[in-house]
Amino acid sequence: MEENLIEENLFEQRIEIGTLNNAVTNIRNEIGKVIVGQHKMVDLLLIGLLCDGHILIEGVPGVAKTLTAKLLAKIINAGFSRIQFTPDLMPSDVLGTSVFNPKNAEFEFKRGPIFSNIVLIDEINRAPAKTQSALFEVMEERQVTIDGTTHFMNFPFLVLATQNPIEQEGTYRLPEAQLDRFLFKIVVNYPTLEEEINILTTQQSVPQNTLLSQVEKLITPVQIAEYRGISNSVLIEPRLIEFIAKMVNATRNNASLFLGASPRASLAILKASKANAAIKGRDFVNPDDIIEMAIPIMRHRIILTPEKEMEGISADELIHNIISTIEVPR
């Protein structure tokens, strides 16, 4: 016990994370002016920002998915655009297209709404595969290639996409290659009874638009780069890296899974665990940080066998069962 305390004290002296913690606290408070509850979703959004990872937010209508994404963009002093995906949306409607300029008799590239810092894609599963494939390059490489010319995205670039799991008519399943490009899949649940009473009490006197107008910009792109550097510097022991590898590898050798998690999932868990420790005020990763990040990172990357789906077992339950079979380093 004394050795653990000495080890933690040594760690506390190595990395200064006070500025990051203050920023996280301020952002939570600012979002809390409008959003009641949903603390897990807010923390995962902040971790995604620190890890430079795109985020898929899934939940039934009316649980503040889009509102929370808009709030995060409002808090960051950077560009913001919103794209409403529909079945008739074309790739050029997202990326942009070349337009002929008669003044100089040349084609000029007109940028689409994807060219922003924070991009909110509403109901991403309503666009067909052709439009979804247009996002592959920009999500992975932060660039768009049109007519042989490569256009680079400005820093930061983050896609926040929402989808409704209930309505199936007029929707398309997202390709596995695209799902793998999302750092997290956040599942947003209904608020508790107490939280819903709080929502009604707050917004009966102050309209939501008024609350939104009171939200202030708190961080700049320069500060985001600084906080990411701090997050990446968080310490992780080799035995915890091995724990991550064993966890992900176990999904590839499980009889209940048709598809396991990719190496991209291992890297995502590593980065997210560091960010999770940082926002909690620690500059070292512990096993709980890893376990906490494993489900939102892997739930959209694995595919259950048809037999397990018929049994009603969820991806979250299966990941939890896999983790429980692996010895946790202490």
URZI-V939908 format. One record per pair of residues at least 24 apart in sequence whose C-alpha atoms are under 8 Angstrom apart, sorted by the first residue. I is the first residue (numbers start at 1). J is the second residue. D is the distance in whole Angstrom. If there is no record, write none. Layout:
I&J&D ; I&J&D
This chain:
11&283&7 ; 11&284&7 ; 12&282&7 ; 12&283&7 ; 14&283&8 ; 15&230&8 ; 15&233&7 ; 15&234&7 ; 15&283&6 ; 16&230&8 ; 16&283&8 ; 17&230&7 ; 17&278&7 ; 17&281&7 ; 17&282&8 ; 17&283&7 ; 18&281&8 ; 20&227&6 ; 20&230&8 ; 20&278&8 ; 20&279&7 ; 21&278&7 ; 21&279&6 ; 21&280&8 ; 21&281&6 ; 23&218&8 ; 23&219&8 ; 24&279&7 ; 26&218&8 ; 27&75&7 ; 27&218&7 ; 30&75&8 ; 30&215&6 ; 30&216&7 ; 31&68&8 ; 31&71&7 ; 31&72&8 ; 31&215&8 ; 33&211&7 ; 33&215&7 ; 34&208&7 ; 34&211&6 ; 34&212&7 ; 35&64&8 ; 35&68&7 ; 36&195&6 ; 36&196&8 ; 36&198&7 ; 36&199&6 ; 37&191&7 ; 37&195&6 ; 38&188&8 ; 38&191&7 ; 41&186&7 ; 41&188&7 ; 42&68&8 ; 44&184&8 ; 44&186&8 ; 47&272&6 ; 47&275&6 ; 47&276&6 ; 47&279&8 ; 48&183&7 ; 48&184&8 ; 48&272&7 ; 49&158&7 ; 49&224&8 ; 50&224&7 ; 50&227&7 ; 50&228&5 ; 50&231&7 ; 50&275&6 ; 51&228&7 ; 51&271&6 ; 51&272&6 ; 51&275&7 ; 52&156&8 ; 52&157&8 ; 52&158&7 ; 53&158&7 ; 53&159&8 ; 53&182&7 ; 53&183&5 ; 53&184&8 ; 54&139&8 ; 54&158&5 ; 54&159&5 ; 54&160&6 ; 54&181&7 ; 54&182&5 ; 54&183&5 ; 54&184&7 ; 55&159&6 ; 55&160&5 ; 55&161&6 ; 55&182&5 ; 55&183&6 ; 55&184&5 ; 55&185&6 ; 55&186&7 ; 56&160&6 ; 56&161&5 ; 56&162&6 ; 56&163&8 ; 56&182&6 ; 56&183&8 ; 56&184&6 ; 56&185&5 ; 56&186&6 ; 57&160&7 ; 57&161&6 ; 57&162&5 ; 57&163&6 ; 57&185&6 ; 57&186&5 ; 57&187&6 ; 57&188&7 ; 58&162&6 ; 58&163&5 ; 58&164&6 ; 58&165&7 ; 58&185&7 ; 58&186&6 ; 58&187&5 ; 58&188&6 ; 59&162&8 ; 59&163&7 ; 59&164&5 ; 59&165&6 ; 59&187&6 ; 59&188&5 ; 59&189&6 ; 60&164&5 ; 60&165&7 ; 60&166&7 ; 60&188&8 ; 60&189&8 ; 61&164&7 ; 63&188&7 ; 63&189&7 ; 63&190&6 ; 63&191&8 ; 65&162&7 ; 65&188&7 ; 66&120&8 ; 66&122&7 ; 66&162&7 ; 69&120&7 ; 69&160&7 ; 70&120&7 ; 71&212&8 ; 71&215&8 ; 73&118&6 ; 74&215&7 ; 74&216&7 ; 74&217&6 ; 75&215&7 ; 75&216&6 ; 75&217&4 ; 75&218&5 ; 75&219&7 ; 76&217&6 ; 76&218&6 ; 76&219&5 ; 76&220&6 ; 76&221&8 ; 77&217&6 ; 77&218&7 ; 77&219&6 ; 77&220&5 ; 77&221&7 ; 78&117&6 ; 78&118&7 ; 78&220&7 ; 78&221&7 ; 79&116&5 ; 79&117&5 ; 79&118&6 ; 80&116&6 ; 80&117&6 ; 80&118&5 ; 80&119&6 ; 80&120&8 ; 81&113&6 ; 81&114&7 ; 81&116&6 ; 81&117&8 ; 81&118&7 ; 81&119&5 ; 81&120&6 ; 82&113&7 ; 82&119&6 ; 82&120&5 ; 82&121&6 ; 82&122&7 ; 83&113&7 ; 83&114&8 ; 83&119&7 ; 83&120&6 ; 83&121&5 ; 83&122&6 ; 84&121&6 ; 84&122&5 ; 84&123&7 ; 84&124&8 ; 85&121&7 ; 85&122&6 ; 85&123&6 ; 85&124&6 ; 85&125&8 ; 85&126&6 ; 85&127&5 ; 86&123&8 ; 86&126&5 ; 86&127&5 ; 87&126&6 ; 87&127&5 ; 87&128&6 ; 87&170&7 ; 87&171&8 ; 88&127&7 ; 88&128&8 ; 89&127&6 ; 89&128&8 ; 89&131&7 ; 90&130&7 ; 90&131&6 ; 91&130&7 ; 91&131&5 ; 91&132&8 ; 91&134&6 ; 94&131&8 ; 94&134&8 ; 95&134&7 ; 95&144&7 ; 97&146&8 ; 115&153&6 ; 115&154&8 ; 116&153&7 ; 116&154&7 ; 116&157&7 ; 117&153&8 ; 117&154&7 ; 117&155&7 ; 117&156&5 ; 117&157&4 ; 117&158&6 ; 118&156&7 ; 118&157&6 ; 118&158&5 ; 118&159&6 ; 118&160&7 ; 119&157&8 ; 119&158&6 ; 119&159&5 ; 119&160&6 ; 120&159&6 ; 120&160&5 ; 120&161&6 ; 120&162&8 ; 121&159&7 ; 121&160&6 ; 121&161&5 ; 121&162&6 ; 122&161&6 ; 122&162&5 ; 122&163&7 ; 123&161&7 ; 123&162&5 ; 123&163&4 ; 123&164&7 ; 124&161&6 ; 124&162&6 ; 124&163&6 ; 125&163&6 ; 125&171&5 ; 125&172&5 ; 125&173&6 ; 125&174&6 ; 126&170&6 ; 126&171&4 ; 126&172&6 ; 127&171&7 ; 127&172&7 ; 128&171&8 ; 128&172&6 ; 129&172&8 ; 129&174&8 ; 129&175&8 ; 132&174&7 ; 132&175&8 ; 132&178&8 ; 133&178&8 ; 135&178&8 ; 136&177&8 ; 136&178&6 ; 136&181&8 ; 139&181&7 ; 140&181&7 ; 155&221&7 ; 156&221&6 ; 156&224&8 ; 176&301&7 ; 179&300&6 ; 179&301&7 ; 180&264&8 ; 180&265&8 ; 180&300&7 ; 180&301&6 ; 183&265&8 ; 183&268&6 ; 183&297&6 ; 184&296&5 ; 184&297&5 ; 184&298&8 ; 184&300&8 ; 185&296&5 ; 185&297&7 ; 185&299&7 ; 185&300&6 ; 186&296&6 ; 231&274&6 ; 231&275&5 ; 231&278&6 ; 232&271&7 ; 232&274&7 ; 232&275&7 ; 233&283&8 ; 234&274&6 ; 234&275&8 ; 234&277&8 ; 234&278&7 ; 234&282&8 ; 234&283&5 ; 234&284&5 ; 234&285&7 ; 235&274&7 ; 235&283&6 ; 235&284&4 ; 235&285&6 ; 236&274&8 ; 236&284&6 ; 236&285&5 ; 236&286&8 ; 237&285&8 ; 239&329&7 ; 240&286&8 ; 240&287&7 ; 240&329&7 ; 241&270&7 ; 243&326&8 ; 243&328&7 ; 243&329&7 ; 244&269&7 ; 244&270&7 ; 244&290&7 ; 246&326&7 ; 247&322&7 ; 247&323&6 ; 247&326&7 ; 250&322&7 ; 251&302&8 ; 251&319&8 ; 251&322&7 ; 256&304&6 ; 256&305&6 ; 256&308&6 ; 257&302&7 ; 257&303&6 ; 257&304&4 ; 257&305&5 ; 258&302&8 ; 258&303&5 ; 258&304&5 ; 258&305&5 ; 259&301&8 ; 259&302&5 ; 259&303&5 ; 259&304&7 ; 260&301&7 ; 260&302&5 ; 260&303&7 ; 261&298&6 ; 261&301&5 ; 261&302&6 ; 262&301&8 ; 265&297&7 ; 265&298&7 ; 265&301&8 ; 268&297&7 ; 269&293&6 ; 269&294&6 ; 269&297&7 ; 287&328&7 ; 287&329&7 ; 287&330&7 ; 291&323&8 ; 294&319&8 ; 295&319&6 ; 295&320&7
